[in-house]
Amino acid sequence: MTTRHQDLMDKSLQCIHLARAISDRYDDPTKMPAGELGQQKSLLGEAFRLKELAEAAKQQADLESWAAKPDDDGQVLQSSAAHAQAIAVGSDGADPMAAASGRIAMQRFAKAVRSGKQALTLEEKAALVEDATGEVIVPPDLAGPIFKTLPHLGVFRGIGPLVRNTTSDRVSLRSLTGATAAWNKLELSGVPTTAAIIPNTPADSVPVWDLLALSQIGVDELADTDANIVALIQDIIGQVFAQLEDDAFAFGSGTSQPWGLAARATSGLITQGATAATNATIVPDTLKSLPFQVASRFQNNGVYMASRDATQAVTLLKDSTSNYLWQPSNTAGQPGTLFGYRFYTLEGLPAMTATTTMTDPSIMFGDVGNGYLLAQRQQITMQRLDERYADQGLVGFLFRMRVGGDVMRPAAFAKYLL
């Protein structure tokens, strides 16, 4: 126990004893004068403040002791848990040991980022390094917020596709496309046919692919605090993963990446829709008819999605009284609307001017939540590249996330070929 901690605890105890002396003067507490009651409250408040200062001094001493010997996590883990336990008394009842373990995991990860996995002890490697690939596993406390922010950073996730978390390399569509049903009389014991359980897609499963992000961080930035390094990594990989996902979900080829909506539309899987009479010319009446091209059960939750140039053209469309058809949202972060449906710009969709013929599904309408499956493994790994950018004063980091996607109900979508 440090001298500072002991001194603060002694002063806190003095205040407690003085407060007790005031209360002991009165056998009947209701007889205590207001002045002495106020003095007792002040003494107890000061005792509590000194207690908090004493706990902070002890935690600082424990952390400084650990910093001198960073490979020994046991002492700091115990002291952090003890401090968290003291704070948790009378609060929300959160598990202090879990909170302390999370802080230790973040410290270990920051150590791996700064110095590489070779600097980790055997205990730290067992906790962070994936045996199969030898890559450093990004702790859940860091990876979790990334998955939570992806729907806000990316457009397609924000629309609301069906997200299936998996530990496998593929997700079966047979269990996700719904049950069959049949009408019959009760006494005839009618049962639904099983002939239609095969998913209405070319495949029975959605494979999960590797999504890679390469980033370079300066050696000076690596010397920053743990919190700043963690925030930097969350921002870097969150932004780049969101961009790559949007491009793949819009026009992915299905080869080493998810199937995109436009690719499934051009391959003939999504057949319903309309074709423009003139290339890159959007007709309002045709645009308005798209919701009626999908099955009625998907119409109410449907949204418009368009490429950047198609979005620009749509926002300039006017009715007979010169009012714009597309209406911007009055709420920050919310999409505009077209004919009462939400309207999103999905930059991965093909541009209207990509060809001279009307074959590009630059605008699509559909119920993304019921029509598209997004499969993901909620784990991100990191590989440090020390030599590749050494001459530039940078360190490379390769982040890996596993994700896949495909249209599971083509009837939920309609295309507008421009």
N, C-alpha and C positions, 0 to 999 in steps of 0.2 A: 504494500500500500504506500503511495507516494505521500510526501509531507503535505503537499497542497490538498490532496484529497482528504487526509486526516484532519487538517485544519478546518476545512469547510464543514466536515461532518461534526466536529466539536462545536462549531458556532451554531450549527443547526440544532444540535442537542440542547445547547444553552437556551435557545429561543423556546424550544419545546418545554423545558423545565420551568421557565418563567411563566409561560402560558398556563401550565398545570398549577403553578402556585396561585395564580389569580383565581382559577376555578375552585381551588381547595378552600379558599376563604369563605365560601358561601355554601352552607349545607343545602339551602334552597336556591337553585340556579335562577329562579325568577326574581330573586332579590338583588341580583347583580346590577349595579348602575350601568347606564349606557356608556359612560366614559371608559370603565374598565372592560366592558364587553368589546368596545372598539379596539382597546389596547391588546386584548387577547387575540382578536382576529388578525391584527397587524403582526403580532409575534408568530402566529401560525403561518401566515403568508410568507413572512421572511424565512421561517424554517423550511418551508417547501421550496422556496427559491434557492436557498443554500444547498438543499439536498440535490436539486437538479444540477447545480454547478459542480457538486462533488462527483456526481455520476458522469458528467461530461469530462471532468478531469481524469477520472479513472479510465474511461474509454480512450481518451487521447493517449494516456500512458501505455495502455495495452497495445494500441495501434503503432505507436512509436517503437515499442519493443518488437513487434512483429516486423516492422519495416527494416529493422536491423538484421532480421533473420526471416526473410519473406517465404522461405520454403516450408516453414512450420505453420500450417494453417490451423492446427488444433486450438492453440491458445486464443487466437483472435476470433475463431468461430465461437468458442465458449463465451468469451467476454461480450461479443456482439449479441449473442443470444440472450445473455443475462441482461444486457442493457435494453434490448427489445422487450424482454419480459417485464422489466420495470416500467417501461413506457406503456405497455399494453394493459396494465392494471386499470380497470375502469374504463377502457376504450372499447374498440370494436371486437376485441377477442381474437384478433388475427394471430396465426401461429408464429411466434417470434423465431423459432428455430428455422422455419422455412424462409423467413425474411433474411436471417443471417446467412443461411446457405446460399440464397440468391446473390447476396453481396459478394460472398466468396467466389461464386462461379463467375461473376462479372470481373472480379479482380484477376482471376486466373486467365480469363479470355483476353483481357487487356494486356496481360503479361505475354501471352502467345502472339498477340498482334505486334507488340513492341520488339520482341526478341526471337520469335519463332518457336515452334514446338520443341526444339532441342533444349530450350531453356526451362522446360517444364520438368518437375519432379515426376517420379513414377506414379505417385498418387494423383497428381494433376493430369497426367496423360491418360490415366484410366478413366478420369471423369470427363475429359474433353475430346480426346482423339478417337475417331472412328476406326476400328480395327480393319474393316474391309478396304478402305481407301487410304487410311493414314491421314485424312483431313481433319482439321479442327472443327468440332461441332459448335455452332453458335448457340450459346445458352438460351433456354426457353424464355428467360426474362428479357432477352434482346430480340429473339426471333418472333416472339408473340406480338409485340407492337408492330413489327413489320407487316405481318399478315393482317393485322387490324387496320393498318393505314392503306393497304393496297386498294381496297374499294374506294378510298377517297382520292388516291393519286391516279388511279387508272379509271378509264371510262367504263369499260365493259364489266368489270367486277361490280362497279357501282350500279349498273342496271339491275343486277340481281340474278345471275345464273344459279342453277342448283350446284352447290359446292359439296363435294364428297371427300372427306379426309380419309386417307388410306395408308396402310403400311406396306401394301403390295405394289407391284409394278404395273398393275392394270386394275380397272374396275369393271365388273360385269354389268352390262346394260339390261340383262334379263330381269334382274331384281329391282330395276328402277323405273321401268316403263309402264307399270301399273298392272292391275289384274283384269281378267276377262269376266264377263257376266252374261247371263241369259235369262229370258223370261220363260216361265212355264207354270203349269198348275202344280199346287203343292202335292196333291195326291199322285201325280205322275213322277215325282222325284226328279224333276228336271235339273240338270247340271250344266254349267257353262262349258263350252268347247275349249279345248286346250290348244287348238291349232293356231291361234293367233298370238301366242305368248312370245314369239320371236320378235325382237325389236324391229321397228320400222326404220332400220338403218343398214348400211352395208356390212357392219361389224357387230359382233355380240359383246364387245368390250372396248373400253377406252384405255389405251396405253398411257403410261406416265413417263414423260421425257425429262431430260436434264435441261434446265434453264441456267445458263452461265452468265456471270457478270464479271468483267475484268476492270479493276480500278487501281490507280496508282496514288499512294499517299506519301507526302514528303517526310523525310527523316525528322525534320523539325516538328511537324505535326504529331509524329509518333511519340515525341517527348512530352506531349500535353497530358493533362489529367485524364484519369480513367473515364470520367463522365463525358468529357469532350470527345474522346476517341469513340466511345460507344454512340454518342449522338451523331458523329460524323458518319460512321458506318451505317447506322440506321437510315440516314438521309440518302447516302449514296446508293445503296442497294435497293432501297424502297423505290426511288425514282426510276432507276434503270429497269428493274423488274417490271414495274407498272407499264413502262413504254413497250418493252418487248412482248409482254402478255397481250396488250391491246392489239399490236400488229398481228400476232399469231391468231388470236381469237377472231379477228376480222377476216384474214385471208391466208391463214396457215395451210400448208400443203398436206399435213398429216404424216410427212416423212421427217422424223426426228423433231417434230413439233406438233402442237395440237392442230386439229382440223378447224379452219375458220369458216364463218358463215358464208362469205363470198365464194370460197373454194367449193363448198358443198352446193352452192347455188349453180355455179358454172359446170359442176360435174354431173348435174342432172338429178341429184338427190332431192333438192327443193325445186319442185316443178311449177307450183302455182305462182302467179304474179302477172306482170304486164311488161310489154316491150314498147319503147318509145318509137314514134313514127320517124323522128329525126334525131340523129346523134346529138347528145349533150343538150337536148331540149326537153325541159320538164313541163308537162301539161298538168295544171292543177286538178282537173277532173280525174285523170288517171292516178295521180298521187292520192286523191281522196278515196279512190276505190280499193287501195291496197288492203286496208283492214278487213274488207269483205272477201278477200281472197284466202284468208286463213280460216280454219275451223272456228265456229262460233264460240266454242268454249275457251279459245285462246285470245279472242278479240278484245275483251275488256281490259286485260292486263298487258296488251300489246304496246309497243313503243316504235317510233321511227328511228332509224339509224342511217346516217349518210356520210359520205366522204367529205373532205373539207371543201372542195369546189362545188359539190352538189349542195352542201349546206348553204354556201353563199348564194347559190342560185335560188334555193327555196326561200331564203329570208327576203328576197326581192320580189317574190310573187305577190300580186295584189288582186283583190276582188273587183267587181264592177264599179264599186264606189271608191276605188283607190285606197282601200284599207289593206294593210299587209296581212297575209294569211298566217304567217309565223308570228307568234307572240312571245316576247322575252319574259323570263320569270322575274317576279318582283322580290324574290327571296334569293339572297346570295348563296351560290353553290347548287342551286336547283336548275334543272334544264328548262329550256323554253318549251312551248307547246305548238302543235299543228293539228288543227281540227279536233282539239280536245285531248290529243294524245301527247305524251312526253316525246321530245325530239332531242337526240344525241348526235354529236359529231364524233364518228369513229374513224379516225384518220387512216387506219389500215385498210379500209374499204377502197376498191379501185377507183381512180379518178374517172370522170366522165370522158375526158379527152384521151384516155389510154389507147383507144383504137378508133378506127373510122366507122366501125359497125356497131350496132346496138347489142353488145354482148357483155357489157360490164355492169354487174349488180351494184351500182354506186349508191342506191338507196334500197333499204330493206325495212320491212315491218314484221314484228313478231313478238311473241311472248317468250322472252329469254329465260325466265324462271322455270317454265315448264318444258321448254324446248331444247335447252342446251345444258350439258353436264360438264362441270369443271372438276377434275380430279386432282388432288394435291397431297403430297406428303409434307406434313408440317415440321420440316427439319431443314435447316440451312447449314451448309458446311463451308469452310474456308481453307484455302491453300495459299500459303505465303510464298511469293516468288522473290527471293533475295537477290539473285544475280542479274536478272533480266534488265532491270532499270537502274542498276547500281551507278553507272556512269552519269546518270542524270540526277543523282541525289534522291531517288525515289525508291519505294518498295512496292512491288505489285501484289495484289490480292485477288485471287480467283474465288468468287462466291458461287455456290451451286444450290439450286432449289429444284425440286422435282414437281412437275405439273403437266397435266394433259387436259384435253377437252375435245368434245365432238357434239354434233347435233344428234339428239336422241329422239326427237319428235319433229320430223320435217313438216308435218301439217301445221305446226305452230308458226311457220315463217312464210313470207311472200317476198318476192324480189321485183325490183323495177330496173330493167335492163336499159342502159342509156348509151 
